[in-house]
Amino acid sequence: MKTIAQLTYIPLYTDHPKEKVEDIIEFVAQHDVEVDVNYLSTSVKGDPQVVFDLIREIYDEMSLEGEKFRLHVELLSPVNE
């Protein structure tokens, strides 16, 4: 079973939002998930536990760096593959 999460990361109060978003995309690509980068969001597909852990890691990493951000997460129902 796999799940799909659509992630939208919005850095706040920064002069370089594009760089911040690119950093997150690189971070996501290091994980065992399928990644589909779109104009406004990034979709990840993988084992549900890996996807949920990844969401938590993104949140924790940005919080530790003292970043101000919004992280929108949409979860799709699991699919059998």
PyMOL Python script that loads the backbone (N, CA, C, O; Angstrom):
from pymol import cmd

cmd.read_pdbstr("""\
ATOM      1  N   MET A   1       0.837  -1.166   0.000  1.00  0.00           N
ATOM      2  CA  MET A   1       0.000   0.000   0.000  1.00  0.00           C
ATOM      3  C   MET A   1       0.894   1.245   0.000  1.00  0.00           C
ATOM      4  O   MET A   1       1.914   1.292   0.688  1.00  0.00           O
ATOM      5  N   LYS A   2       0.494   2.243  -0.779  1.00  0.00           N
ATOM      6  CA  LYS A   2       1.203   3.513  -0.834  1.00  0.00           C
ATOM      7  C   LYS A   2       0.213   4.647  -0.628  1.00  0.00           C
ATOM      8  O   LYS A   2      -0.977   4.512  -0.911  1.00  0.00           O
ATOM      9  N   THR A   3       0.716   5.750  -0.137  1.00  0.00           N
ATOM     10  CA  THR A   3      -0.110   6.931   0.011  1.00  0.00           C
ATOM     11  C   THR A   3       0.549   8.085  -0.727  1.00  0.00           C
ATOM     12  O   THR A   3       1.751   8.068  -0.992  1.00  0.00           O
ATOM     13  N   ILE A   4      -0.251   9.080  -1.051  1.00  0.00           N
ATOM     14  CA  ILE A   4       0.236  10.250  -1.760  1.00  0.00           C
ATOM     15  C   ILE A   4      -0.051  11.475  -0.903  1.00  0.00           C
ATOM     16  O   ILE A   4      -1.158  11.655  -0.396  1.00  0.00           O
ATOM     17  N   ALA A   5       0.966  12.311  -0.755  1.00  0.00           N
ATOM     18  CA  ALA A   5       0.806  13.577  -0.054  1.00  0.00           C
ATOM     19  C   ALA A   5       1.208  14.703  -0.995  1.00  0.00           C
ATOM     20  O   ALA A   5       2.245  14.639  -1.657  1.00  0.00           O
ATOM     21  N   GLN A   6       0.384  15.721  -1.043  1.00  0.00           N
ATOM     22  CA  GLN A   6       0.721  16.913  -1.806  1.00  0.00           C
ATOM     23  C   GLN A   6       1.190  17.958  -0.804  1.00  0.00           C
ATOM     24  O   GLN A   6       0.445  18.335   0.100  1.00  0.00           O
ATOM     25  N   LEU A   7       2.423  18.426  -0.965  1.00  0.00           N
ATOM     26  CA  LEU A   7       3.037  19.346  -0.025  1.00  0.00           C
ATOM     27  C   LEU A   7       3.228  20.715  -0.669  1.00  0.00           C
ATOM     28  O   LEU A   7       3.739  20.825  -1.784  1.00  0.00           O
ATOM     29  N   THR A   8       2.819  21.738   0.036  1.00  0.00           N
ATOM     30  CA  THR A   8       3.073  23.105  -0.395  1.00  0.00           C
ATOM     31  C   THR A   8       3.794  23.806   0.744  1.00  0.00           C
ATOM     32  O   THR A   8       3.231  24.019   1.818  1.00  0.00           O
ATOM     33  N   TYR A   9       5.041  24.158   0.495  1.00  0.00           N
ATOM     34  CA  TYR A   9       5.868  24.842   1.489  1.00  0.00           C
ATOM     35  C   TYR A   9       5.957  26.310   1.101  1.00  0.00           C
ATOM     36  O   TYR A   9       6.352  26.643  -0.016  1.00  0.00           O
ATOM     37  N   ILE A  10       5.590  27.182   2.029  1.00  0.00           N
ATOM     38  CA  ILE A  10       5.613  28.615   1.769  1.00  0.00           C
ATOM     39  C   ILE A  10       6.500  29.276   2.822  1.00  0.00           C
ATOM     40  O   ILE A  10       6.098  29.421   3.976  1.00  0.00           O
ATOM     41  N   PRO A  11       7.708  29.678   2.422  1.00  0.00           N
ATOM     42  CA  PRO A  11       8.573  30.387   3.373  1.00  0.00           C
ATOM     43  C   PRO A  11       8.049  31.810   3.572  1.00  0.00           C
ATOM     44  O   PRO A  11       7.649  32.475   2.617  1.00  0.00           O
ATOM     45  N   LEU A  12       8.057  32.260   4.816  1.00  0.00           N
ATOM     46  CA  LEU A  12       7.574  33.599   5.137  1.00  0.00           C
ATOM     47  C   LEU A  12       8.746  34.489   5.552  1.00  0.00           C
ATOM     48  O   LEU A  12       9.743  34.010   6.093  1.00  0.00           O
ATOM     49  N   TYR A  13       8.613  35.755   5.297  1.00  0.00           N
ATOM     50  CA  TYR A  13       9.587  36.752   5.752  1.00  0.00           C
ATOM     51  C   TYR A  13      11.009  36.455   5.278  1.00  0.00           C
ATOM     52  O   TYR A  13      11.952  36.499   6.067  1.00  0.00           O
ATOM     53  N   THR A  14      11.157  36.157   4.004  1.00  0.00           N
ATOM     54  CA  THR A  14      12.480  35.901   3.446  1.00  0.00           C
ATOM     55  C   THR A  14      12.625  36.640   2.120  1.00  0.00           C
ATOM     56  O   THR A  14      11.652  36.834   1.391  1.00  0.00           O
ATOM     57  N   ASP A  15      13.841  37.041   1.828  1.00  0.00           N
ATOM     58  CA  ASP A  15      14.127  37.697   0.554  1.00  0.00           C
ATOM     59  C   ASP A  15      14.390  36.681  -0.556  1.00  0.00           C
ATOM     60  O   ASP A  15      14.452  37.049  -1.729  1.00  0.00           O
ATOM     61  N   HIS A  16      14.544  35.411  -0.195  1.00  0.00           N
ATOM     62  CA  HIS A  16      14.903  34.379  -1.167  1.00  0.00           C
ATOM     63  C   HIS A  16      13.989  33.161  -1.041  1.00  0.00           C
ATOM     64  O   HIS A  16      14.468  32.073  -0.723  1.00  0.00           O
ATOM     65  N   PRO A  17      12.690  33.317  -1.283  1.00  0.00           N
ATOM     66  CA  PRO A  17      11.777  32.181  -1.103  1.00  0.00           C
ATOM     67  C   PRO A  17      12.053  31.027  -2.061  1.00  0.00           C
ATOM     68  O   PRO A  17      11.878  29.864  -1.695  1.00  0.00           O
ATOM     69  N   LYS A  18      12.481  31.334  -3.275  1.00  0.00           N
ATOM     70  CA  LYS A  18      12.743  30.268  -4.249  1.00  0.00           C
ATOM     71  C   LYS A  18      13.843  29.335  -3.750  1.00  0.00           C
ATOM     72  O   LYS A  18      13.734  28.118  -3.899  1.00  0.00           O
ATOM     73  N   GLU A  19      14.893  29.887  -3.165  1.00  0.00           N
ATOM     74  CA  GLU A  19      15.981  29.065  -2.640  1.00  0.00           C
ATOM     75  C   GLU A  19      15.504  28.170  -1.504  1.00  0.00           C
ATOM     76  O   GLU A  19      15.914  27.013  -1.407  1.00  0.00           O
ATOM     77  N   LYS A  20      14.645  28.699  -0.650  1.00  0.00           N
ATOM     78  CA  LYS A  20      14.107  27.914   0.469  1.00  0.00           C
ATOM     79  C   LYS A  20      13.285  26.737  -0.045  1.00  0.00           C
ATOM     80  O   LYS A  20      13.388  25.626   0.474  1.00  0.00           O
ATOM     81  N   VAL A  21      12.470  26.986  -1.066  1.00  0.00           N
ATOM     82  CA  VAL A  21      11.647  25.922  -1.647  1.00  0.00           C
ATOM     83  C   VAL A  21      12.532  24.878  -2.313  1.00  0.00           C
ATOM     84  O   VAL A  21      12.286  23.679  -2.178  1.00  0.00           O
ATOM     85  N   GLU A  22      13.561  25.323  -3.030  1.00  0.00           N
ATOM     86  CA  GLU A  22      14.485  24.377  -3.663  1.00  0.00           C
ATOM     87  C   GLU A  22      15.189  23.507  -2.624  1.00  0.00           C
ATOM     88  O   GLU A  22      15.427  22.323  -2.861  1.00  0.00           O
ATOM     89  N   ASP A  23      15.522  24.092  -1.477  1.00  0.00           N
ATOM     90  CA  ASP A  23      16.147  23.313  -0.400  1.00  0.00           C
ATOM     91  C   ASP A  23      15.216  22.200   0.083  1.00  0.00           C
ATOM     92  O   ASP A  23      15.656  21.075   0.317  1.00  0.00           O
ATOM     93  N   ILE A  24      13.946  22.515   0.229  1.00  0.00           N
ATOM     94  CA  ILE A  24      12.973  21.510   0.665  1.00  0.00           C
ATOM     95  C   ILE A  24      12.832  20.413  -0.382  1.00  0.00           C
ATOM     96  O   ILE A  24      12.764  19.234  -0.035  1.00  0.00           O
ATOM     97  N   ILE A  25      12.789  20.784  -1.651  1.00  0.00           N
ATOM     98  CA  ILE A  25      12.661  19.779  -2.714  1.00  0.00           C
ATOM     99  C   ILE A  25      13.867  18.840  -2.695  1.00  0.00           C
ATOM    100  O   ILE A  25      13.711  17.628  -2.843  1.00  0.00           O
ATOM    101  N   GLU A  26      15.065  19.392  -2.513  1.00  0.00           N
ATOM    102  CA  GLU A  26      16.267  18.553  -2.416  1.00  0.00           C
ATOM    103  C   GLU A  26      16.190  17.635  -1.201  1.00  0.00           C
ATOM    104  O   GLU A  26      16.575  16.468  -1.278  1.00  0.00           O
ATOM    105  N   PHE A  27      15.700  18.150  -0.094  1.00  0.00           N
ATOM    106  CA  PHE A  27      15.538  17.358   1.123  1.00  0.00           C
ATOM    107  C   PHE A  27      14.581  16.188   0.884  1.00  0.00           C
ATOM    108  O   PHE A  27      14.861  15.056   1.279  1.00  0.00           O
ATOM    109  N   VAL A  28      13.462  16.468   0.240  1.00  0.00           N
ATOM    110  CA  VAL A  28      12.461  15.437  -0.054  1.00  0.00           C
ATOM    111  C   VAL A  28      13.045  14.372  -0.977  1.00  0.00           C
ATOM    112  O   VAL A  28      12.790  13.182  -0.792  1.00  0.00           O
ATOM    113  N   ALA A  29      13.816  14.788  -1.957  1.00  0.00           N
ATOM    114  CA  ALA A  29      14.376  13.854  -2.945  1.00  0.00           C
ATOM    115  C   ALA A  29      15.347  12.848  -2.322  1.00  0.00           C
ATOM    116  O   ALA A  29      15.646  11.824  -2.937  1.00  0.00           O
ATOM    117  N   GLN A  30      15.838  13.122  -1.125  1.00  0.00           N
ATOM    118  CA  GLN A  30      16.768  12.216  -0.451  1.00  0.00           C
ATOM    119  C   GLN A  30      16.054  11.062   0.252  1.00  0.00           C
ATOM    120  O   GLN A  30      16.705  10.194   0.833  1.00  0.00           O
ATOM    121  N   HIS A  31      14.741  11.047   0.202  1.00  0.00           N
ATOM    122  CA  HIS A  31      13.966  10.030   0.900  1.00  0.00           C
ATOM    123  C   HIS A  31      13.429   8.990  -0.085  1.00  0.00           C
ATOM    124  O   HIS A  31      13.403   9.214  -1.295  1.00  0.00           O
ATOM    125  N   ASP A  32      13.009   7.871   0.451  1.00  0.00           N
ATOM    126  CA  ASP A  32      12.529   6.750  -0.357  1.00  0.00           C
ATOM    127  C   ASP A  32      11.069   6.957  -0.751  1.00  0.00           C
ATOM    128  O   ASP A  32      10.183   6.207  -0.339  1.00  0.00           O
ATOM    129  N   VAL A  33      10.839   7.997  -1.563  1.00  0.00           N
ATOM    130  CA  VAL A  33       9.502   8.307  -2.067  1.00  0.00           C
ATOM    131  C   VAL A  33       9.625   8.722  -3.532  1.00  0.00           C
ATOM    132  O   VAL A  33      10.680   9.172  -3.979  1.00  0.00           O
ATOM    133  N   GLU A  34       8.531   8.564  -4.265  1.00  0.00           N
ATOM    134  CA  GLU A  34       8.458   9.100  -5.624  1.00  0.00           C
ATOM    135  C   GLU A  34       8.108  10.578  -5.490  1.00  0.00           C
ATOM    136  O   GLU A  34       7.227  10.939  -4.709  1.00  0.00           O
ATOM    137  N   VAL A  35       8.789  11.427  -6.243  1.00  0.00           N
ATOM    138  CA  VAL A  35       8.597  12.870  -6.133  1.00  0.00           C
ATOM    139  C   VAL A  35       8.141  13.426  -7.475  1.00  0.00           C
ATOM    140  O   VAL A  35       8.713  13.105  -8.516  1.00  0.00           O
ATOM    141  N   ASP A  36       7.105  14.264  -7.442  1.00  0.00           N
ATOM    142  CA  ASP A  36       6.610  14.950  -8.624  1.00  0.00           C
ATOM    143  C   ASP A  36       6.505  16.433  -8.283  1.00  0.00           C
ATOM    144  O   ASP A  36       5.621  16.846  -7.532  1.00  0.00           O
ATOM    145  N   VAL A  37       7.417  17.230  -8.844  1.00  0.00           N
ATOM    146  CA  VAL A  37       7.453  18.656  -8.552  1.00  0.00           C
ATOM    147  C   VAL A  37       6.554  19.385  -9.545  1.00  0.00           C
ATOM    148  O   VAL A  37       6.711  19.250 -10.759  1.00  0.00           O
ATOM    149  N   ASN A  38       5.623  20.148  -9.018  1.00  0.00           N
ATOM    150  CA  ASN A  38       4.712  20.939  -9.834  1.00  0.00           C
ATOM    151  C   ASN A  38       4.959  22.416  -9.565  1.00  0.00           C
ATOM    152  O   ASN A  38       5.808  22.768  -8.746  1.00  0.00           O
ATOM    153  N   TYR A  39       4.227  23.270 -10.246  1.00  0.00           N
ATOM    154  CA  TYR A  39       4.423  24.706 -10.128  1.00  0.00           C
ATOM    155  C   TYR A  39       4.153  25.218  -8.715  1.00  0.00           C
ATOM    156  O   TYR A  39       4.907  26.046  -8.204  1.00  0.00           O
ATOM    157  N   LEU A  40       3.092  24.739  -8.084  1.00  0.00           N
ATOM    158  CA  LEU A  40       2.706  25.252  -6.770  1.00  0.00           C
ATOM    159  C   LEU A  40       2.883  24.261  -5.626  1.00  0.00           C
ATOM    160  O   LEU A  40       2.742  24.630  -4.460  1.00  0.00           O
ATOM    161  N   SER A  41       3.187  23.022  -5.944  1.00  0.00           N
ATOM    162  CA  SER A  41       3.312  22.032  -4.883  1.00  0.00           C
ATOM    163  C   SER A  41       4.198  20.885  -5.346  1.00  0.00           C
ATOM    164  O   SER A  41       4.589  20.801  -6.511  1.00  0.00           O
ATOM    165  N   THR A  42       4.499  20.014  -4.408  1.00  0.00           N
ATOM    166  CA  THR A  42       5.262  18.807  -4.696  1.00  0.00           C
ATOM    167  C   THR A  42       4.472  17.624  -4.163  1.00  0.00           C
ATOM    168  O   THR A  42       4.002  17.642  -3.025  1.00  0.00           O
ATOM    169  N   SER A  43       4.329  16.605  -4.983  1.00  0.00           N
ATOM    170  CA  SER A  43       3.640  15.393  -4.552  1.00  0.00           C
ATOM    171  C   SER A  43       4.676  14.325  -4.243  1.00  0.00           C
ATOM    172  O   SER A  43       5.653  14.153  -4.972  1.00  0.00           O
ATOM    173  N   VAL A  44       4.442  13.614  -3.151  1.00  0.00           N
ATOM    174  CA  VAL A  44       5.292  12.484  -2.796  1.00  0.00           C
ATOM    175  C   VAL A  44       4.412  11.244  -2.655  1.00  0.00           C
ATOM    176  O   VAL A  44       3.290  11.307  -2.152  1.00  0.00           O
ATOM    177  N   LYS A  45       4.951  10.126  -3.109  1.00  0.00           N
ATOM    178  CA  LYS A  45       4.201   8.868  -3.061  1.00  0.00           C
ATOM    179  C   LYS A  45       5.120   7.810  -2.492  1.00  0.00           C
ATOM    180  O   LYS A  45       6.259   7.654  -2.932  1.00  0.00           O
ATOM    181  N   GLY A  46       4.612   7.084  -1.505  1.00  0.00           N
ATOM    182  CA  GLY A  46       5.427   6.034  -0.919  1.00  0.00           C
ATOM    183  C   GLY A  46       4.709   5.335   0.212  1.00  0.00           C
ATOM    184  O   GLY A  46       3.516   5.539   0.438  1.00  0.00           O
ATOM    185  N   ASP A  47       5.448   4.517   0.908  1.00  0.00           N
ATOM    186  CA  ASP A  47       4.923   3.824   2.080  1.00  0.00           C
ATOM    187  C   ASP A  47       4.358   4.870   3.040  1.00  0.00           C
ATOM    188  O   ASP A  47       5.011   5.880   3.304  1.00  0.00           O
ATOM    189  N   PRO A  48       3.152   4.640   3.565  1.00  0.00           N
ATOM    190  CA  PRO A  48       2.543   5.648   4.440  1.00  0.00           C
ATOM    191  C   PRO A  48       3.442   6.092   5.592  1.00  0.00           C
ATOM    192  O   PRO A  48       3.487   7.282   5.902  1.00  0.00           O
ATOM    193  N   GLN A  49       4.148   5.178   6.226  1.00  0.00           N
ATOM    194  CA  GLN A  49       4.996   5.559   7.353  1.00  0.00           C
ATOM    195  C   GLN A  49       6.137   6.467   6.896  1.00  0.00           C
ATOM    196  O   GLN A  49       6.499   7.417   7.591  1.00  0.00           O
ATOM    197  N   VAL A  50       6.698   6.171   5.727  1.00  0.00           N
ATOM    198  CA  VAL A  50       7.785   6.999   5.193  1.00  0.00           C
ATOM    199  C   VAL A  50       7.272   8.398   4.871  1.00  0.00           C
ATOM    200  O   VAL A  50       7.944   9.388   5.159  1.00  0.00           O
ATOM    201  N   VAL A  51       6.089   8.483   4.276  1.00  0.00           N
ATOM    202  CA  VAL A  51       5.502   9.781   3.930  1.00  0.00           C
ATOM    203  C   VAL A  51       5.216  10.586   5.191  1.00  0.00           C
ATOM    204  O   VAL A  51       5.540  11.773   5.245  1.00  0.00           O
ATOM    205  N   PHE A  52       4.616   9.968   6.208  1.00  0.00           N
ATOM    206  CA  PHE A  52       4.323  10.682   7.452  1.00  0.00           C
ATOM    207  C   PHE A  52       5.611  11.100   8.167  1.00  0.00           C
ATOM    208  O   PHE A  52       5.689  12.198   8.718  1.00  0.00           O
ATOM    209  N   ASP A  53       6.615  10.228   8.158  1.00  0.00           N
ATOM    210  CA  ASP A  53       7.899  10.591   8.764  1.00  0.00           C
ATOM    211  C   ASP A  53       8.537  11.771   8.028  1.00  0.00           C
ATOM    212  O   ASP A  53       9.113  12.660   8.655  1.00  0.00           O
ATOM    213  N   LEU A  54       8.431  11.776   6.709  1.00  0.00           N
ATOM    214  CA  LEU A  54       8.988  12.859   5.910  1.00  0.00           C
ATOM    215  C   LEU A  54       8.317  14.188   6.243  1.00  0.00           C
ATOM    216  O   LEU A  54       8.995  15.206   6.385  1.00  0.00           O
ATOM    217  N   ILE A  55       7.013  14.187   6.367  1.00  0.00           N
ATOM    218  CA  ILE A  55       6.289  15.411   6.725  1.00  0.00           C
ATOM    219  C   ILE A  55       6.783  15.926   8.066  1.00  0.00           C
ATOM    220  O   ILE A  55       7.019  17.124   8.224  1.00  0.00           O
ATOM    221  N   ARG A  56       6.939  15.046   9.016  1.00  0.00           N
ATOM    222  CA  ARG A  56       7.424  15.435  10.339  1.00  0.00           C
ATOM    223  C   ARG A  56       8.853  15.972  10.268  1.00  0.00           C
ATOM    224  O   ARG A  56       9.180  16.955  10.933  1.00  0.00           O
ATOM    225  N   GLU A  57       9.703  15.335   9.466  1.00  0.00           N
ATOM    226  CA  GLU A  57      11.086  15.784   9.329  1.00  0.00           C
ATOM    227  C   GLU A  57      11.156  17.181   8.708  1.00  0.00           C
ATOM    228  O   GLU A  57      11.953  18.012   9.143  1.00  0.00           O
ATOM    229  N   ILE A  58      10.340  17.438   7.710  1.00  0.00           N
ATOM    230  CA  ILE A  58      10.306  18.778   7.100  1.00  0.00           C
ATOM    231  C   ILE A  58       9.931  19.802   8.152  1.00  0.00           C
ATOM    232  O   ILE A  58      10.590  20.833   8.292  1.00  0.00           O
ATOM    233  N   TYR A  59       8.881  19.519   8.885  1.00  0.00           N
ATOM    234  CA  TYR A  59       8.411  20.445   9.921  1.00  0.00           C
ATOM    235  C   TYR A  59       9.486  20.672  10.985  1.00  0.00           C
ATOM    236  O   TYR A  59       9.766  21.812  11.357  1.00  0.00           O
ATOM    237  N   ASP A  60      10.076  19.601  11.465  1.00  0.00           N
ATOM    238  CA  ASP A  60      11.098  19.707  12.506  1.00  0.00           C
ATOM    239  C   ASP A  60      12.328  20.455  12.008  1.00  0.00           C
ATOM    240  O   ASP A  60      12.863  21.307  12.718  1.00  0.00           O
ATOM    241  N   GLU A  61      12.778  20.148  10.805  1.00  0.00           N
ATOM    242  CA  GLU A  61      13.979  20.779  10.255  1.00  0.00           C
ATOM    243  C   GLU A  61      13.784  22.283  10.093  1.00  0.00           C
ATOM    244  O   GLU A  61      14.658  23.063  10.470  1.00  0.00           O
ATOM    245  N   MET A  62      12.677  22.686   9.550  1.00  0.00           N
ATOM    246  CA  MET A  62      12.421  24.110   9.357  1.00  0.00           C
ATOM    247  C   MET A  62      12.227  24.822  10.703  1.00  0.00           C
ATOM    248  O   MET A  62      12.616  25.979  10.855  1.00  0.00           O
ATOM    249  N   SER A  63      11.640  24.144  11.652  1.00  0.00           N
ATOM    250  CA  SER A  63      11.468  24.727  12.980  1.00  0.00           C
ATOM    251  C   SER A  63      12.814  24.924  13.674  1.00  0.00           C
ATOM    252  O   SER A  63      13.040  25.953  14.311  1.00  0.00           O
ATOM    253  N   LEU A  64      13.704  23.944  13.553  1.00  0.00           N
ATOM    254  CA  LEU A  64      15.027  24.047  14.165  1.00  0.00           C
ATOM    255  C   LEU A  64      15.842  25.180  13.561  1.00  0.00           C
ATOM    256  O   LEU A  64      16.642  25.813  14.250  1.00  0.00           O
ATOM    257  N   GLU A  65      15.639  25.434  12.282  1.00  0.00           N
ATOM    258  CA  GLU A  65      16.380  26.497  11.618  1.00  0.00           C
ATOM    259  C   GLU A  65      15.796  27.870  11.924  1.00  0.00           C
ATOM    260  O   GLU A  65      16.319  28.886  11.466  1.00  0.00           O
ATOM    261  N   GLY A  66      14.722  27.903  12.690  1.00  0.00           N
ATOM    262  CA  GLY A  66      14.118  29.173  13.047  1.00  0.00           C
ATOM    263  C   GLY A  66      13.350  29.822  11.914  1.00  0.00           C
ATOM    264  O   GLY A  66      13.073  31.020  11.950  1.00  0.00           O
ATOM    265  N   GLU A  67      13.007  29.035  10.914  1.00  0.00           N
ATOM    266  CA  GLU A  67      12.285  29.564   9.767  1.00  0.00           C
ATOM    267  C   GLU A  67      10.828  29.836  10.116  1.00  0.00           C
ATOM    268  O   GLU A  67      10.229  29.125  10.923  1.00  0.00           O
ATOM    269  N   LYS A  68      10.273  30.853   9.512  1.00  0.00           N
ATOM    270  CA  LYS A  68       8.832  31.113   9.575  1.00  0.00           C
ATOM    271  C   LYS A  68       8.260  30.591   8.265  1.00  0.00           C
ATOM    272  O   LYS A  68       8.732  30.956   7.188  1.00  0.00           O
ATOM    273  N   PHE A  69       7.251  29.745   8.356  1.00  0.00           N
ATOM    274  CA  PHE A  69       6.752  29.086   7.151  1.00  0.00           C
ATOM    275  C   PHE A  69       5.318  28.630   7.330  1.00  0.00           C
ATOM    276  O   PHE A  69       4.772  28.603   8.433  1.00  0.00           O
ATOM    277  N   ARG A  70       4.732  28.272   6.198  1.00  0.00           N
ATOM    278  CA  ARG A  70       3.456  27.562   6.175  1.00  0.00           C
ATOM    279  C   ARG A  70       3.720  26.264   5.423  1.00  0.00           C
ATOM    280  O   ARG A  70       4.406  26.256   4.401  1.00  0.00           O
ATOM    281  N   LEU A  71       3.179  25.188   5.929  1.00  0.00           N
ATOM    282  CA  LEU A  71       3.309  23.890   5.264  1.00  0.00           C
ATOM    283  C   LEU A  71       1.911  23.318   5.112  1.00  0.00           C
ATOM    284  O   LEU A  71       1.282  22.908   6.088  1.00  0.00           O
ATOM    285  N   HIS A  72       1.442  23.298   3.892  1.00  0.00           N
ATOM    286  CA  HIS A  72       0.129  22.736   3.598  1.00  0.00           C
ATOM    287  C   HIS A  72       0.323  21.291   3.148  1.00  0.00           C
ATOM    288  O   HIS A  72       1.147  21.007   2.279  1.00  0.00           O
ATOM    289  N   VAL A  73      -0.435  20.394   3.741  1.00  0.00           N
ATOM    290  CA  VAL A  73      -0.331  18.978   3.415  1.00  0.00           C
ATOM    291  C   VAL A  73      -1.722  18.454   3.067  1.00  0.00           C
ATOM    292  O   VAL A  73      -2.667  18.603   3.842  1.00  0.00           O
ATOM    293  N   GLU A  74      -1.832  17.843   1.899  1.00  0.00           N
ATOM    294  CA  GLU A  74      -3.064  17.145   1.516  1.00  0.00           C
ATOM    295  C   GLU A  74      -2.716  15.679   1.341  1.00  0.00           C
ATOM    296  O   GLU A  74      -1.767  15.327   0.640  1.00  0.00           O
ATOM    297  N   LEU A  75      -3.490  14.842   1.981  1.00  0.00           N
ATOM    298  CA  LEU A  75      -3.247  13.402   1.897  1.00  0.00           C
ATOM    299  C   LEU A  75      -4.348  12.751   1.082  1.00  0.00           C
ATOM    300  O   LEU A  75      -5.530  13.028   1.285  1.00  0.00           O
ATOM    301  N   LEU A  76      -3.959  11.895   0.168  1.00  0.00           N
ATOM    302  CA  LEU A  76      -4.910  11.121  -0.617  1.00  0.00           C
ATOM    303  C   LEU A  76      -5.050   9.752   0.026  1.00  0.00           C
ATOM    304  O   LEU A  76      -4.154   9.285   0.729  1.00  0.00           O
ATOM    305  N   SER A  77      -6.156   9.135  -0.218  1.00  0.00           N
ATOM    306  CA  SER A  77      -6.380   7.800   0.332  1.00  0.00           C
ATOM    307  C   SER A  77      -5.337   6.841  -0.233  1.00  0.00           C
ATOM    308  O   SER A  77      -4.857   7.033  -1.350  1.00  0.00           O
ATOM    309  N   PRO A  78      -4.984   5.810   0.534  1.00  0.00           N
ATOM    310  CA  PRO A  78      -3.953   4.872   0.089  1.00  0.00           C
ATOM    311  C   PRO A  78      -4.375   4.094  -1.152  1.00  0.00           C
ATOM    312  O   PRO A  78      -5.560   3.865  -1.397  1.00  0.00           O
ATOM    313  N   VAL A  79      -3.368   3.696  -1.925  1.00  0.00           N
ATOM    314  CA  VAL A  79      -3.595   2.892  -3.127  1.00  0.00           C
ATOM    315  C   VAL A  79      -2.792   1.616  -3.015  1.00  0.00           C
ATOM    316  O   VAL A  79      -1.716   1.605  -2.419  1.00  0.00           O
ATOM    317  N   ASN A  80      -3.299   0.558  -3.575  1.00  0.00           N
ATOM    318  CA  ASN A  80      -2.579  -0.716  -3.599  1.00  0.00           C
ATOM    319  C   ASN A  80      -1.720  -0.763  -4.849  1.00  0.00           C
ATOM    320  O   ASN A  80      -2.196  -0.505  -5.954  1.00  0.00           O
ATOM    321  N   GLU A  81      -0.463  -1.092  -4.665  1.00  0.00           N
ATOM    322  CA  GLU A  81       0.442  -1.221  -5.812  1.00  0.00           C
ATOM    323  C   GLU A  81       1.329  -2.412  -5.632  1.00  0.00           C
ATOM    324  O   GLU A  81       2.165  -2.695  -6.490  1.00  0.00           O
TER     325      GLU A  81
END
""", "prot")
cmd.dss("prot")
cmd.show_as("cartoon", "prot")
cmd.util.cbc("prot")
cmd.orient("prot")
